[in-house]
Amino acid sequence: MSQLSADVRRFLAPPRLARLATTNADGSPHVVPVWYLIDGDAFLITTRSGRVTARNIVRDGRVAMVVDTEDNSPHCPCVTVEGRAAMAPELAERVAREVAVRYLGPEAGTAYAEKMLADRGRSAFRVQSEKIRSMNLPGPSGKGAR
């Protein structure tokens, strides 16, 4: 597992949108926007168990993610992650609550988490990074982990 550098951690600290790529059964890519939590050097995400993303991860845990600032500049800072994801059903409720509050704030996040959890098919996944790349990050190196 790759470790997140201090520059990468600083960049990932604000609630930024990640794009998570999985592989469909026919080998084609499937990419979706996701909210994430950082847990040590891993990422935690949540989705409904029946969604394509969840089915893809269960079948083939290889994933890739990109997190950027969405500013469309030629020097847009970003972090890319390649790794493996695995189901973490014991974390589903915690991740749903924490990610909703992280992205929407305490009041709206709590209400949104209740809606997510009302659907009994909620699952959580832990993404263990195997390769981390960064570009144009603010900070001492501007590069982060490679």
N, CA and C atoms as an extended XYZ file, in Angstrom:
438
Properties=species:S:1:pos:R:3:atomname:S:1:resname:S:1:resid:I:1 pbc="F F F"
N         0.841       -1.180        0.000 N   MET     1
C         0.000        0.000        0.000 CA  MET     1
C         0.882        1.239        0.000 C   MET     1
N         0.552        2.206       -0.819 N   SER     2
C         1.278        3.467       -0.869 CA  SER     2
C         0.807        4.376        0.257 C   SER     2
N         1.725        5.154        0.770 N   GLN     3
C         1.376        6.115        1.810 CA  GLN     3
C         1.081        7.468        1.183 C   GLN     3
N         0.147        8.172        1.796 N   LEU     4
C        -0.199        9.519        1.335 CA  LEU     4
C         0.800       10.503        1.926 C   LEU     4
N         1.428       11.302        1.077 N   SER     5
C         2.374       12.312        1.556 CA  SER     5
C         1.615       13.449        2.239 C   SER     5
N         2.353       14.285        2.928 N   ALA     6
C         1.741       15.443        3.596 CA  ALA     6
C         1.079       16.365        2.571 C   ALA     6
N         1.718       16.593        1.409 N   ASP     7
C         1.131       17.440        0.362 CA  ASP     7
C        -0.186       16.846       -0.139 C   ASP     7
N        -0.194       15.543       -0.368 N   VAL     8
C        -1.408       14.875       -0.856 CA  VAL     8
C        -2.500       14.951        0.191 C   VAL     8
N        -2.165       14.712        1.453 N   ARG     9
C        -3.164       14.798        2.531 CA  ARG     9
C        -3.775       16.198        2.616 C   ARG     9
N        -2.935       17.232        2.505 N   ARG    10
C        -3.453       18.608        2.537 CA  ARG    10
C        -4.408       18.852        1.377 C   ARG    10
N        -4.043       18.361        0.199 N   PHE    11
C        -4.880       18.551       -0.978 CA  PHE    11
C        -6.215       17.814       -0.838 C   PHE    11
N        -6.195       16.617       -0.290 N   LEU    12
C        -7.404       15.807       -0.157 CA  LEU    12
C        -8.270       16.197        1.043 C   LEU    12
N        -7.757       17.041        1.930 N   ALA    13
C        -8.494       17.396        3.148 CA  ALA    13
C        -9.835       18.095        2.878 C   ALA    13
N        -9.921       19.071        1.977 N   PRO    14
C       -11.239       19.668        1.694 CA  PRO    14
C       -12.148       18.649        1.005 C   PRO    14
N       -13.439       18.823        1.097 N   PRO    15
C       -14.358       17.875        0.458 CA  PRO    15
C       -14.407       18.061       -1.063 C   PRO    15
N       -13.498       17.411       -1.746 N   ARG    16
C       -13.430       17.472       -3.210 CA  ARG    16
C       -14.135       16.250       -3.803 C   ARG    16
N       -14.621       16.389       -5.010 N   LEU    17
C       -15.248       15.283       -5.716 CA  LEU    17
C       -14.171       14.389       -6.320 C   LEU    17
N       -14.315       13.089       -6.144 N   ALA    18
C       -13.418       12.120       -6.779 CA  ALA    18
C       -14.172       11.438       -7.911 C   ALA    18
N       -13.437       10.977       -8.888 N   ARG    19
C       -14.026       10.152       -9.933 CA  ARG    19
C       -13.414        8.775       -9.772 C   ARG    19
N       -14.276        7.791       -9.581 N   LEU    20
C       -13.846        6.420       -9.326 CA  LEU    20
C       -14.086        5.575      -10.567 C   LEU    20
N       -13.047        4.915      -11.049 N   ALA    21
C       -13.151        4.050      -12.221 CA  ALA    21
C       -13.059        2.594      -11.786 C   ALA    21
N       -13.996        1.806      -12.302 N   THR    22
C       -13.985        0.358      -12.111 CA  THR    22
C       -14.052       -0.275      -13.501 C   THR    22
N       -13.965       -1.599      -13.542 N   THR    23
C       -13.992       -2.304      -14.816 CA  THR    23
C       -15.262       -3.137      -14.915 C   THR    23
N       -16.027       -2.908      -15.974 N   ASN    24
C       -17.213       -3.716      -16.239 CA  ASN    24
C       -16.807       -5.135      -16.613 C   ASN    24
N       -17.762       -6.052      -16.544 N   ALA    25
C       -17.488       -7.462      -16.852 CA  ALA    25
C       -16.934       -7.650      -18.265 C   ALA    25
N       -17.331       -6.785      -19.206 N   ASP    26
C       -16.832       -6.901      -20.580 CA  ASP    26
C       -15.491       -6.199      -20.784 C   ASP    26
N       -14.908       -5.665      -19.709 N   GLY    27
C       -13.604       -5.001      -19.781 CA  GLY    27
C       -13.669       -3.505      -20.021 C   GLY    27
N       -14.841       -2.979      -20.294 N   SER    28
C       -14.968       -1.541      -20.526 CA  SER    28
C       -14.928       -0.781      -19.200 C   SER    28
N       -14.541        0.489      -19.242 N   PRO    29
C       -14.455        1.272      -18.010 CA  PRO    29
C       -15.827        1.776      -17.567 C   PRO    29
N       -15.953        1.957      -16.278 N   HIS    30
C       -17.149        2.555      -15.671 CA  HIS    30
C       -16.633        3.600      -14.685 C   HIS    30
N       -17.034        4.858      -14.856 N   VAL    31
C       -16.533        5.947      -14.010 CA  VAL    31
C       -17.713        6.681      -13.390 C   VAL    31
N       -17.626        6.927      -12.089 N   VAL    32
C       -18.677        7.648      -11.375 CA  VAL    32
C       -18.059        8.652      -10.409 C   VAL    32
N       -18.761        9.758      -10.151 N   PRO    33
C       -18.304       10.685       -9.116 CA  PRO    33
C       -18.626       10.099       -7.743 C   PRO    33
N       -17.708       10.257       -6.801 N   VAL    34
C       -17.928        9.769       -5.441 CA  VAL    34
C       -17.396       10.767       -4.422 C   VAL    34
N       -18.015       10.740       -3.260 N   TRP    35
C       -17.474       11.418       -2.086 CA  TRP    35
C       -16.596       10.402       -1.356 C   TRP    35
N       -15.596       10.881       -0.644 N   TYR    36
C       -14.666        9.964        0.026 CA  TYR    36
C       -14.297       10.477        1.410 C   TYR    36
N       -13.831        9.552        2.213 N   LEU    37
C       -13.188        9.845        3.490 CA  LEU    37
C       -11.777        9.284        3.406 C   LEU    37
N       -10.857        9.908        4.114 N   ILE    38
C        -9.506        9.357        4.237 CA  ILE    38
C        -9.458        8.614        5.570 C   ILE    38
N        -8.960        7.384        5.532 N   ASP    39
C        -8.834        6.546        6.724 CA  ASP    39
C        -7.426        5.982        6.727 C   ASP    39
N        -6.523        6.647        7.441 N   GLY    40
C        -5.113        6.279        7.369 CA  GLY    40
C        -4.602        6.611        5.981 C   GLY    40
N        -4.157        5.602        5.258 N   ASP    41
C        -3.706        5.789        3.871 CA  ASP    41
C        -4.715        5.226        2.874 C   ASP    41
N        -5.898        4.877        3.356 N   ALA    42
C        -6.944        4.327        2.489 CA  ALA    42
C        -8.058        5.348        2.301 C   ALA    42
N        -8.880        5.098        1.298 N   PHE    43
C       -10.062        5.911        1.023 CA  PHE    43
C       -11.290        5.066        1.340 C   PHE    43
N       -12.299        5.680        1.925 N   LEU    44
C       -13.565        5.002        2.176 CA  LEU    44
C       -14.632        5.658        1.314 C   LEU    44
N       -15.426        4.830        0.638 N   ILE    45
C       -16.530        5.326       -0.182 CA  ILE    45
C       -17.771        4.508        0.152 C   ILE    45
N       -18.915        5.013       -0.245 N   THR    46
C       -20.159        4.275       -0.050 CA  THR    46
C       -21.017        4.366       -1.304 C   THR    46
N       -21.767        3.317       -1.544 N   THR    47
C       -22.722        3.272       -2.640 CA  THR    47
C       -23.743        2.199       -2.312 C   THR    47
N       -24.789        2.130       -3.093 N   ARG    48
C       -25.756        1.050       -2.904 CA  ARG    48
C       -25.169       -0.243       -3.465 C   ARG    48
N       -25.436       -1.324       -2.792 N   SER    49
C       -24.862       -2.624       -3.163 CA  SER    49
C       -25.227       -3.071       -4.569 C   SER    49
N       -26.397       -2.714       -5.069 N   GLY    50
C       -26.833       -3.156       -6.387 CA  GLY    50
C       -26.318       -2.337       -7.545 C   GLY    50
N       -25.643       -1.253       -7.279 N   ARG    51
C       -25.147       -0.403       -8.367 CA  ARG    51
C       -23.993       -1.059       -9.108 C   ARG    51
N       -23.815       -0.617      -10.347 N   VAL    52
C       -22.749       -1.162      -11.190 CA  VAL    52
C       -21.396       -1.036      -10.497 C   VAL    52
N       -21.129        0.095       -9.889 N   THR    53
C       -19.845        0.309       -9.219 CA  THR    53
C       -19.599       -0.771       -8.174 C   THR    53
N       -20.584       -1.031       -7.328 N   ALA    54
C       -20.431       -2.040       -6.279 CA  ALA    54
C       -20.246       -3.427       -6.872 C   ALA    54
N       -21.044       -3.763       -7.871 N   ARG    55
C       -20.919       -5.086       -8.498 CA  ARG    55
C       -19.542       -5.250       -9.145 C   ARG    55
N       -19.046       -4.188       -9.777 N   ASN    56
C       -17.722       -4.253      -10.393 CA  ASN    56
C       -16.634       -4.473       -9.355 C   ASN    56
N       -16.720       -3.774       -8.237 N   ILE    57
C       -15.702       -3.910       -7.192 CA  ILE    57
C       -15.714       -5.311       -6.594 C   ILE    57
N       -16.888       -5.851       -6.373 N   VAL    58
C       -16.980       -7.206       -5.816 CA  VAL    58
C       -16.368       -8.218       -6.788 C   VAL    58
N       -16.602       -8.044       -8.082 N   ARG    59
C       -16.100       -8.960       -9.100 CA  ARG    59
C       -14.599       -8.776       -9.346 C   ARG    59
N       -14.148       -7.520       -9.378 N   ASP    60
C       -12.749       -7.197       -9.705 CA  ASP    60
C       -12.402       -5.939       -8.924 C   ASP    60
N       -11.654       -6.076       -7.886 N   GLY    61
C       -11.378       -4.971       -6.981 CA  GLY    61
C       -10.452       -3.891       -7.487 C   GLY    61
N        -9.931       -4.045       -8.694 N   ARG    62
C        -9.025       -3.016       -9.210 CA  ARG    62
C        -9.800       -1.737       -9.494 C   ARG    62
N        -9.269       -0.618       -8.999 N   VAL    63
C        -9.917        0.678       -9.196 CA  VAL    63
C        -8.868        1.744       -9.474 C   VAL    63
N        -9.342        2.860       -9.985 N   ALA    64
C        -8.520        4.056      -10.128 CA  ALA    64
C        -9.398        5.240       -9.760 C   ALA    64
N        -8.786        6.264       -9.202 N   MET    65
C        -9.501        7.482       -8.817 CA  MET    65
C        -8.685        8.686       -9.220 C   MET    65
N        -9.387        9.779       -9.489 N   VAL    66
C        -8.727       11.064       -9.662 CA  VAL    66
C        -9.498       12.088       -8.846 C   VAL    66
N        -8.752       12.937       -8.176 N   VAL    67
C        -9.318       14.053       -7.420 CA  VAL    67
C        -8.614       15.299       -7.917 C   VAL    67
N        -9.389       16.304       -8.336 N   ASP    68
C        -8.779       17.550       -8.806 CA  ASP    68
C        -9.589       18.731       -8.291 C   ASP    68
N        -9.236       19.914       -8.756 N   THR    69
C        -9.922       21.124       -8.284 CA  THR    69
C       -11.002       21.588       -9.247 C   THR    69
N       -11.167       20.908      -10.372 N   GLU    70
C       -12.202       21.237      -11.349 CA  GLU    70
C       -12.092       22.662      -11.888 C   GLU    70
N       -10.881       23.204      -11.954 N   ASP    71
C       -10.754       24.600      -12.396 CA  ASP    71
C       -10.410       24.758      -13.875 C   ASP    71
N       -10.222       23.687      -14.602 N   ASN    72
C        -9.967       23.706      -16.045 CA  ASN    72
C        -8.693       24.432      -16.462 C   ASN    72
N        -7.814       24.715      -15.544 N   SER    73
C        -6.568       25.370      -15.936 CA  SER    73
C        -5.566       24.330      -16.426 C   SER    73
N        -4.578       24.748      -17.202 N   PRO    74
C        -3.590       23.782      -17.678 CA  PRO    74
C        -2.725       23.231      -16.546 C   PRO    74
N        -2.733       23.890      -15.402 N   HIS    75
C        -1.916       23.439      -14.269 CA  HIS    75
C        -2.799       23.049      -13.101 C   HIS    75
N        -3.942       22.457      -13.410 N   CYS    76
C        -4.906       22.035      -12.398 CA  CYS    76
C        -4.257       21.013      -11.460 C   CYS    76
N        -4.250       21.273      -10.157 N   PRO    77
C        -3.699       20.277       -9.236 CA  PRO    77
C        -4.583       19.033       -9.209 C   PRO    77
N        -3.950       17.880       -9.108 N   CYS    78
C        -4.727       16.645       -9.030 CA  CYS    78
C        -3.925       15.533       -8.368 C   CYS    78
N        -4.672       14.552       -7.878 N   VAL    79
C        -4.103       13.333       -7.308 CA  VAL    79
C        -4.781       12.165       -8.005 C   VAL    79
N        -3.994       11.221       -8.474 N   THR    80
C        -4.553       10.001       -9.037 CA  THR    80
C        -4.124        8.827       -8.164 C   THR    80
N        -5.022        7.877       -8.041 N   VAL    81
C        -4.795        6.717       -7.188 CA  VAL    81
C        -5.133        5.466       -7.989 C   VAL    81
N        -4.265        4.494       -7.947 N   GLU    82
C        -4.561        3.166       -8.467 CA  GLU    82
C        -4.461        2.221       -7.292 C   GLU    82
N        -5.419        1.306       -7.204 N   GLY    83
C        -5.376        0.393       -6.079 CA  GLY    83
C        -6.432       -0.677       -6.153 C   GLY    83
N        -6.750       -1.203       -4.993 N   ARG    84
C        -7.750       -2.266       -4.880 CA  ARG    84
C        -8.778       -1.860       -3.843 C   ARG    84
N       -10.028       -2.151       -4.186 N   ALA    85
C       -11.129       -1.860       -3.276 CA  ALA    85
C       -11.730       -3.171       -2.796 C   ALA    85
N       -12.204       -3.156       -1.568 N   ALA    86
C       -12.860       -4.320       -0.991 CA  ALA    86
C       -14.049       -3.852       -0.173 C   ALA    86
N       -15.066       -4.697       -0.132 N   MET    87
C       -16.239       -4.375        0.669 CA  MET    87
C       -15.845       -4.253        2.140 C   MET    87
N       -16.487       -3.303        2.805 N   ALA    88
C       -16.315       -3.117        4.246 CA  ALA    88
C       -17.698       -2.894        4.847 C   ALA    88
N       -18.548       -3.940        4.871 N   PRO    89
C       -19.938       -3.769        5.285 CA  PRO    89
C       -20.091       -3.225        6.697 C   PRO    89
N       -19.136       -3.523        7.552 N   GLU    90
C       -19.203       -3.034        8.931 CA  GLU    90
C       -19.049       -1.512        9.021 C   GLU    90
N       -18.586       -0.877        7.948 N   LEU    91
C       -18.372        0.568        7.934 CA  LEU    91
C       -19.482        1.336        7.223 C   LEU    91
N       -20.466        0.651        6.668 N   ALA    92
C       -21.469        1.303        5.813 CA  ALA    92
C       -22.167        2.467        6.512 C   ALA    92
N       -22.654        2.265        7.708 N   GLU    93
C       -23.383        3.337        8.395 CA  GLU    93
C       -22.443        4.486        8.748 C   GLU    93
N       -21.289        4.168        9.293 N   ARG    94
C       -20.327        5.215        9.667 CA  ARG    94
C       -19.911        6.044        8.459 C   ARG    94
N       -19.575        5.382        7.349 N   VAL    95
C       -19.118        6.097        6.162 CA  VAL    95
C       -20.242        6.960        5.599 C   VAL    95
N       -21.449        6.424        5.529 N   ALA    96
C       -22.576        7.207        5.006 CA  ALA    96
C       -22.781        8.474        5.829 C   ALA    96
N       -22.758        8.347        7.143 N   ARG    97
C       -22.968        9.521        8.005 CA  ARG    97
C       -21.825       10.523        7.891 C   ARG    97
N       -20.594       10.031        7.989 N   GLU    98
C       -19.439       10.938        7.990 CA  GLU    98
C       -19.232       11.617        6.642 C   GLU    98
N       -19.424       10.886        5.559 N   VAL    99
C       -19.208       11.492        4.248 CA  VAL    99
C       -20.281       12.540        3.960 C   VAL    99
N       -21.522       12.272        4.372 N   ALA   100
C       -22.599       13.251        4.144 CA  ALA   100
C       -22.336       14.540        4.911 C   ALA   100
N       -21.904       14.416        6.160 N   VAL   101
C       -21.610       15.615        6.955 CA  VAL   101
C       -20.383       16.334        6.394 C   VAL   101
N       -19.386       15.586        5.951 N   ARG   102
C       -18.167       16.194        5.375 CA  ARG   102
C       -18.510       17.062        4.167 C   ARG   102
N       -19.393       16.576        3.296 N   TYR   103
C       -19.680       17.281        2.050 CA  TYR   103
C       -20.840       18.268        2.143 C   TYR   103
N       -21.767       18.047        3.065 N   LEU   104
C       -22.965       18.894        3.119 CA  LEU   104
C       -23.090       19.712        4.395 C   LEU   104
N       -22.220       19.470        5.361 N   GLY   105
C       -22.325       20.168        6.640 CA  GLY   105
C       -23.206       19.384        7.601 C   GLY   105
N       -23.193       19.777        8.892 N   PRO   106
C       -23.877       18.986        9.914 CA  PRO   106
C       -25.383       18.821        9.699 C   PRO   106
N       -26.081       19.892        9.438 N   GLU   107
C       -27.540       19.787        9.350 CA  GLU   107
C       -27.984       19.055        8.080 C   GLU   107
N       -27.562       19.556        6.930 N   ALA   108
C       -27.956       18.929        5.660 CA  ALA   108
C       -27.348       17.531        5.530 C   ALA   108
N       -26.135       17.360        6.025 N   GLY   109
C       -25.470       16.063        5.946 CA  GLY   109
C       -26.168       14.997        6.763 C   GLY   109
N       -26.615       15.357        7.948 N   THR   110
C       -27.333       14.399        8.793 CA  THR   110
C       -28.628       13.969        8.121 C   THR   110
N       -29.352       14.919        7.568 N   ALA   111
C       -30.606       14.596        6.869 CA  ALA   111
C       -30.337       13.718        5.647 C   ALA   111
N       -29.301       14.036        4.886 N   TYR   112
C       -28.979       13.254        3.690 CA  TYR   112
C       -28.542       11.841        4.069 C   TYR   112
N       -27.767       11.713        5.134 N   ALA   113
C       -27.319       10.391        5.591 CA  ALA   113
C       -28.515        9.522        5.957 C   ALA   113
N       -29.510       10.108        6.588 N   GLU   114
C       -30.711        9.335        6.943 CA  GLU   114
C       -31.391        8.800        5.686 C   GLU   114
N       -31.441        9.606        4.634 N   LYS   115
C       -32.020        9.141        3.369 CA  LYS   115
C       -31.187        8.002        2.777 C   LYS   115
N       -29.857        8.157        2.800 N   MET   116
C       -28.995        7.096        2.274 CA  MET   116
C       -29.194        5.798        3.052 C   MET   116
N       -29.276        5.914        4.370 N   LEU   117
C       -29.362        4.726        5.214 CA  LEU   117
C       -30.752        4.104        5.230 C   LEU   117
N       -31.747        4.856        4.796 N   ALA   118
C       -33.102        4.297        4.717 CA  ALA   118
C       -33.150        3.191        3.661 C   ALA   118
N       -32.264        3.268        2.685 N   ASP   119
C       -32.133        2.222        1.675 CA  ASP   119
C       -31.222        1.146        2.271 C   ASP   119
N       -31.766        0.017        2.588 N   ARG   120
C       -31.018       -1.046        3.281 CA  ARG   120
C       -29.841       -1.597        2.486 C   ARG   120
N       -29.735       -1.262        1.222 N   GLY   121
C       -28.680       -1.810        0.386 CA  GLY   121
C       -27.398       -1.017        0.392 C   GLY   121
N       -27.175       -0.187        1.381 N   ARG   122
C       -25.987        0.659        1.445 CA  ARG   122
C       -24.768       -0.185        1.794 C   ARG   122
N       -23.666        0.045        1.113 N   SER   123
C       -22.427       -0.666        1.387 CA  SER   123
C       -21.273        0.327        1.425 C   SER   123
N       -20.205       -0.079        2.046 N   ALA   124
C       -18.990        0.739        2.082 CA  ALA   124
C       -17.848       -0.073        1.483 C   ALA   124
N       -16.886        0.652        0.936 N   PHE   125
C       -15.709        0.028        0.343 CA  PHE   125
C       -14.469        0.763        0.818 C   PHE   125
N       -13.421       -0.007        1.045 N   ARG   126
C       -12.112        0.547        1.403 CA  ARG   126
C       -11.210        0.420        0.185 C   ARG   126
N       -10.664        1.542       -0.254 N   VAL   127
C        -9.740        1.562       -1.385 CA  VAL   127
C        -8.323        1.678       -0.827 C   VAL   127
N        -7.546        0.627       -1.013 N   GLN   128
C        -6.141        0.618       -0.609 CA  GLN   128
C        -5.313        1.062       -1.804 C   GLN   128
N        -4.585        2.134       -1.632 N   SER   129
C        -3.806        2.673       -2.751 CA  SER   129
C        -2.525        1.859       -2.957 C   SER   129
N        -2.267        1.550       -4.211 N   GLU   130
C        -1.028        0.863       -4.588 CA  GLU   130
C        -0.073        1.820       -5.298 C   GLU   130
N        -0.644        2.810       -5.963 N   LYS   131
C         0.167        3.811       -6.657 CA  LYS   131
C        -0.545        5.152       -6.541 C   LYS   131
N         0.180        6.163       -6.117 N   ILE   132
C        -0.371        7.512       -5.980 CA  ILE   132
C         0.507        8.452       -6.779 C   ILE   132
N        -0.136        9.266       -7.585 N   ARG   133
C         0.584       10.290       -8.347 CA  ARG   133
C        -0.090       11.623       -8.076 C   ARG   133
N         0.687       12.667       -8.097 N   SER   134
C         0.109       14.002       -7.934 CA  SER   134
C         0.819       14.967       -8.873 C   SER   134
N         0.089       16.008       -9.230 N   MET   135
C         0.652       17.038      -10.097 CA  MET   135
C         0.198       18.397       -9.610 C   MET   135
N         1.109       19.333       -9.626 N   ASN   136
C         0.814       20.745       -9.395 CA  ASN   136
C         0.173       21.033       -8.040 C   ASN   136
N         0.490       20.222       -7.030 N   LEU   137
C        -0.078       20.479       -5.714 CA  LEU   137
C         0.611       21.651       -5.059 C   LEU   137
N        -0.163       22.483       -4.351 N   PRO   138
C         0.487       23.515       -3.554 CA  PRO   138
C         1.239       22.842       -2.417 C   PRO   138
N         2.324       23.400       -1.999 N   GLY   139
C         3.087       22.817       -0.907 CA  GLY   139
C         4.563       22.829       -1.249 C   GLY   139
N         5.372       22.307       -0.343 N   PRO   140
C         6.830       22.354       -0.523 CA  PRO   140
C         7.303       21.703       -1.818 C   PRO   140
N         6.779       20.509       -2.139 N   SER   141
C         7.311       19.808       -3.307 CA  SER   141
C         6.491       20.058       -4.552 C   SER   141
N         5.175       20.277       -4.370 N   GLY   142
C         4.292       20.428       -5.523 CA  GLY   142
C         4.043       19.108       -6.244 C   GLY   142
N         4.629       18.028       -5.719 N   LYS   143
C         4.514       16.740       -6.396 CA  LYS   143
C         3.783       15.708       -5.552 C   LYS   143
N         3.925       15.731       -4.246 N   GLY   144
C         3.307       14.708       -3.417 CA  GLY   144
C         3.961       13.365       -3.639 C   GLY   144
N         3.264       12.305       -3.254 N   ALA   145
C         3.804       10.946       -3.395 CA  ALA   145
C         3.814       10.533       -4.864 C   ALA   145
N         4.779        9.773       -5.240 N   ARG   146
C         4.855        9.299       -6.627 CA  ARG   146
C         4.752        7.794       -6.638 C   ARG   146
